Amino acid sequence: MAKSPEMEHPVKAFGWAARDTTGILSPFKFSRRATGEYDVQLKVLYCGICHSDLHNAKNDWGLTPYPVVPGHEISGVVTEVGNKVKKFKVGDKVGVGCVVESCRQCDQCNKDLENYCSKLVLTYAATYTDGTPTYGGYSDIMVVNEHFVLHWPENLPLGAGAPLLCAGITTYSPLRHYGLDKPGLHIGIVGLGGLGHVGVKFAKAFGSKVTVISTSINKKKEAIEKLGADAFLISRDEEEMRGAVGTFDGIIDTVSAVHSLSPLLSLLKPDGKLIVVGAPEKPLEVPIFPELITGRKMVAGSMIGGWKETQEMLDFAAKHNILPDVEIVSMDYVNTAMERLVKSDVKYRFVIDVGKTLKPQ
Amino acid sequence: MAGTENSQKSFGWAATDTSGLLFPFHFSRRENGSDDVTIKILYCGVCHSDLHSVKNEWGFTNYPIVPGHEIVGLVTKTGSDVKTFKVGDRVGVGVIVGSCKTCDICQQDLENYCPKVIFTYNSKDQDGTKTYGGYSDIIVVDQRFVLRIPDNLSSGACAPLLCAGITVYSPMKYYGMTEPGKHLGVAGLGGLGHVAVKFGKAFGLKVTVISTSPKKESEAINRLGADSFLVSSDPAQLKAAMGTMDFIIDTIAAVHPLAPLLGLLKMNGKLVTVGLPDKPLELPIFPLVLGRKLVGGSDIGGMKETQEMLDFCGKHNIIADIEMIRIDYINTAFERLAKSDVRYRFVIDVANTLASN
């Protein structure tokens, strides 16, 4: 008979979990494994609320094994290390992102691309190598192999910095990989939410001219005055869109709803790149001819980043003072936060103050 | 009267309506200008784009239309500023005959992506007149858009390289499909596909042909040199090949699903589309995101690269597999092309069979 979540492992843990497709979270007792020789145990201080947490809590993608403890934008402090751990010691500030294990020996893992390993283990809603479910950062402690733990830069706030672990790397990685990090390029960011707003900050730090492409005119002032975007394009305004045709080197599309790629492709210069990082659940239409072909343009995907690159991204963010804009909330606000997230009513990421507000019942 | 704007008499075959049937047609070419080369056309390949155009399948045909953009011929006149060609030279003309020459894109030798590009047929030339293609006796072309044919390549079999050849060569270079030992899939085995197989082997790649027709397997492997053949309508074969290809060149012109092709790619794999379906295709985003895969397009190549491609073919003895036809067979050839009944390109023997009445 399968053990209950509380009895599965020797170390008691407590968090909030969703138990069905309503997605409503409530207190949940479970357990963590003992700190193995390569493991780091950490007290969770903050955890960002990623849109993926909402999708998973409601089983939008059909993959959720309930009960699910979401959360993969985690910052905390080390409380115990295994006897073979070299990189961390008790008291260190650390981060954990979307992946907690990979096979470590395939081509992708050997190239520091653990995020593309076919055997990757996600921080939550997945099955660990010992056969037990993984539970995420809406909880008091985590135990993670040191390979997947990140050093937290000294001057980076633990609360506001937490969303870098998913939203940050998800926009940083494609800007780098697809060569969209050179000064002087014109980069478009589609969608101004958790991913989009951090994407704007990274692209500006790389020296690009940045245009936010959005359906909401009321985001324009903030985008320009607060986030530092150079321009704002309303994607529903045909005349504005026509004026911008063929002016972008690259576009990062963060929109997860189904939408048309054709207008975005027409904004690209020849050899332009449209990178999709949002995950619509239905296929999108791509006009091969003329858009893709007559401009030698491409549509490509990207998913978070490898661990080496995630560390590089954190260090870059600390050096350039790139911080997500967050609204810190208490653990028991999480269901309201999820409702507001559905309506995009947040500027631009909720972060749960786990350390101070997660209390065992 | 259409076609009499210019002063060198010319004769060819043109389509005048969406039936796409071609008939003899008298028109004219411009006088040979200082930068121009006049070419007596020997051969012209029959590209699938010619068929799409004569039937106005893309909606922008301006009748009457003389198709043909895979042209090989002999220089008969050169303008006073022409230094690189002389009378008697064997030359080629491809898909484009003009561009602005001054924009950033042209400066990078990517005339094919210039917003003011002029196509060999069905385009408006610099002087406002219509361009007519290679199903005709002569053509007058700016020297920048004329190519040298390597001595060792036969004219007729070389003609299709001017569109089919560059159309697959260019993306193979641009998207990095030239690393020996990598695995290339070629989807569709027609004019473009069969040349892609030959280039793939010349680059040292393992090549798998992906096709819906099992009867093409023997030729693909024994004659074209492909390493393996995948019947894409067979789910078991598709499943066994999942995640095994570094790149795929998709030459299929009809609307078709991209999802199975994306599944064949390894992580970070690249799917490049060079066929021209007349409707958008469905693109599932999850496989792109989870595997950091890309779908890219490509459109012929610039003049410098087209010359490089021809020289590469000369060095590696790569020519197209053709069926030579008379000009008066063209309407039947188009019917057969619509059914993919050709191995793998028709080429019109213009010089010997196109006679003015």
Interface residues (C-beta under 8 A of the other chain):
Chain A: D107 Q108 L113 Y116 S118 H177 G246 L261 S262 P270 D271 V276 V277 G278 A279 P280 E281 P283 L284 E285 V286 P287 I288 F289 E291 L292 I293 T294 G295 R296 K297 M298 V299 A300 G301 S302 M303
Chain B: W58 I105 L110 Y113 P115 P171 Y174 G243 L258 A259 M267 N268 T273 V274 G275 L276 P277 D278 P280 L281 E282 L283 P284 I285 F286 P287 L288 V289 L290 G291 R292 K293 L294 V295 G296 G297 S298 D299
